Amino acid sequence: MPSKKALVRRPSPRLAEGLVTHVERQPVDGELALAQWEAYGAALRAHGWQTVEVDPADDCPDGVFVEDTVVMFRNVALVGRSGAARRRQETPAVRDVLVERLGCSVNRVREPGTLDGGDVLKVGDTVYVGRGGRTNAEGVRQLRAAFEPLGARVVAVPVSRVLHLKSAVTALPDGTVVGYEPLVDSPAAFPRFLAVPEEAGAHVVVLDGNSVLTAASAPRSAELFADLGFTPVPVDISEFEKLEGCVTCLSVRLRDLHT
C-alpha cells in the first residue's frame, strides 16, 4: 500500500545564522522556532503523514529547510547540490535516510550543476523547475535526465524575484497553481494560475485531496482557499519566515512511496 511519509529535520541551535537573500535579517527566537517546528510536524501527522526525522545538523543553520536537499519523483530521489555552497553539507544524512530507511533509488546532482529542492514544483506528472538564484541550467538538465525517463514532463521557468520557485508559487490539490503575482516572473507558464492576496499565501502543502497546510500569516489567502472548497490548516511559522522559509521548506513529502 502507498504510504505518506514526510522527511523533517529539527532546527539547528544556529538557526538565527541562516542565509537571507531577499529580506532584511531579523532576530530569530530559537525556542519559539522549535515549538513551531513541533506544531508543524503534529499538523502533518494529524492528516495521515508519518514524519521521518533526518539526523540533526547542528552546524548547518539552514538544515531545517530540508526540502532543499532532495527532489522526489515516484520512488526515485535526486539529491540536490545547493547553489549556496555552505548548504551542501546538509545532504549526506538525507541521502542515508532515503537509502537505508526508505529504500529509495537515489541519484545526485553533480558539479557543475546546482539544484535546490525549493525550486521544484510537481503538479501531477509535470515538474516545474525554477531557473534562478540557487538552481542553474546544468541542474535543470540533470533533473530532466533523472526524471523524464520515469514519465515526468519537465518545464523550466525563470525565477528572479524570490529565493526559490516555491517562494512564489505552489499548487492546490486540483492542480491550480497559486502565487503572489508581484513575485511570479511568468504566470503564463502555468495552465491554471490563481493570484492570492498575500505573499505567504503563495505557499501551500497538500495534505490530502481537500486539506492544505497554510501559513498563519496569510489569513485572507486561507479564506480564498476555503471559498474554493478546500480546508486550510494554518500553522504559525513566523520564525522561519524571517529566514525566507515557508510551509513547503520544512519537509519533503513522499506521497507515492510503496513500502
N, C-alpha and C positions, 0 to 999 in steps of 0.2 A: 504494500500500500504506500502511496506517496505520503510523505510527512513534511510538515512545515518546520524548518529549523532556521534560527537566526543567530549568526555569529555576533558576539558583543565583546567588548574589552573595557574593563573598568578604567576610569580616569587616572592618569598619572598624577603623582604629587606635584609635578612640574607643569600641570595643565595651563597655568597662567602665562607660561612662556610660549604658548602655542603661536604658530605663524598667523599673521594678519596681513592681508594684501589690499583689500578694497575698503577696509573700515579702519577707524582710529582705534588704537589699543585702549581698553578699559580694564579696570581691576576685575579680577575673577575670584569669586568666593568658592574655594575648593570644597568645603563641607557641603555647601548648597549644591554644587555641581554633582557630587557623589549621590546626594539624596535624589536629585532629578534623574540621574542615570538609573538608579534603582527603580524609580517610579516608571521610567520608560520601559525597562525590562518587564516590570509587572504588567504593564499595558499589553505588551506583546503576548505574554503568557496567558493573559485573560482572554485572548482571542485565538487560542489554539496553537501558538508558536512555542516551540521548545527552544529556549535560549542556550547556546553553547558558548561558554566563556573561553576566549583565547587567553593564553598566559599573559599576565600583566607585562607592560613595557614601561616601567617606571622612569627610564631615561629618555623616553620619547614623549614630549609634551603633547603631540598631536595624535598619539596612539589610539585614543578613544574613538577617533573618527575612522573606524575600522573599514567602513565601506570603500575607502580609497585604495585599500590594499589588494583587492581582487574583484574580478568580474565573473559572474556565473552565467552559463547558458546550458540549460538542462543539467547533466551531471558533470559537465566539463568546467574547470576553473582556469582562468587566465590571471595569474598573479601579476600585479602591476609593477611598474618601475616609475616612481613618482618623479615629476618634473622638479620637485623640491628635493634636492639631494639628501638633506638631513632626515627625510622621512623614509628613506629606503630600508633602514634597519627595522622597520615595523613589520616587514613582510615574512621573514622566516618562520615565526611562530604561527602565523596564519596558514602558511603552506603546510606546516606539520599537522595542524588540526584537520585540514581538508583531506590529507592523505591518510593519516593514521586513525582518525576517529570517524571520519565521514566517508572514506572510501572513494573520494572523487578522483577523476583523471585530471592531472594538473599540468598546465603549460605555464610559461612565464615570458613576459616581455623582456627582450634582450637589447642591450646597448646597440645603437644609439636611440632606440625607441624609448619614449616615456608615455605613460598612461596612468591616470588616476581613475579609480572606480567611480568617483563622483561625477565624472564626465560621461558616464554611460547610462542611458535610459532605455529600458526594454518595454516595448508595447507589443504584446503578442510575440510574433517571430521577427519583428522589426527591432533592430538595435541601433538607436541613435547614439552617436559618439561626438562629443564636443571637441573641436579642434581649437585649442586656445592656450591659456597660460600654462597648464600642467600636462597637457597631452599634445604630442607633436605628430607630424604626418606619418612618421615611421611607426609610432604607436598605433595609429589608426590602421595602417597596413597590416601590422601583426595581429590586431584584433580581427580584421577581416579574414586573414589566413586561418585563424583558430576557429572561428565560428561559422563562416559561410558554408564549409563542408557539412555542418550539422543542420543546415536549413535556415540559418539566420539571414536576414536581409539587412546589411549594414549601411547606414546612412550617416555621412559626416555632416555636421552643421557647425557654423562658426560660433565661437564664444569669445567675446572681448570685454563685456561689461560686468562680468561676475567671475568668481573664482572657478566654478565648475558649471557644466551644463545643468546639473540638477540643483544648482543655486538659483537657476532661472525658471526651469520647467520640471514638472513631474507628470504623472498620469493617473486619472481616476480608474476605478475598476472597469468601466466600459470602454476604456482606451482613449477617452478625451484627454488631450494634453492641456494642462493648466499652467499658467505662467503670469508673472507680473510684467506687463508688456514693456515698460521702460527698460527692463534688463534683458529682454529677449532680442537677440540680433536679427532673427529671421522667423517670425511667427508663421510665415507661409510654408516653412519647411515641414509643418505638421498638418496632416489632412483635417484634423479636428482640433482647433485651438480655442480655449476659453480663457479670457483675461480675468484675473482676480484682482480685488481692490487693495490688497496689501502685499508687500514683498514677501513676508513669511508665509502668505497663503499659497505661494507657488510650490510649497513643499508638502507632499502627502506620501504616506506609506500605506499601500493597500494591505489591509489586514485580512479581508475576505471579500466576497462578492458585493458586499454592501457597506462595510465599515472602512473608514480611512483615518489613520493617525495624523493629527494636525498639531501645529504649534499653538499654544495658548495665546501667543502674541498676535494671532490672526483671527479674531472673533468674527469679523464681517465675512471673511472667506469661508469660515465654517458654516455661517448662516446660508451662504450661497450653495455650498455642497448639500446642506440639509434640504434646501428648496428643490434641489435636483433629485432628491430621493435617497441620498446617501446618509450614513450615520457618522458624523465626525466624532473622533475620540481625541480630545485635546490633551496635550501634555505640556508642562512648563519646562522649557529648555533654555531659559534666559542666559545661563552662564555659558552655554555652548554657542549661542547666537553671538555672543561678544567676540567669538573666535571664528566667525563666519560658518559655524556649524548649523545644521538643520536636522529635521527628524529623520531624513534618509541616511545622514552621515554616520549615525550611531549604531548601525547594524548592517550586516549583509544577509539579505533574505534568500533562502534556498527553498523555493517553492516546489520544484519538480524532483526533489531528491527521493530516490527509492532506496529504502533500507530494509 
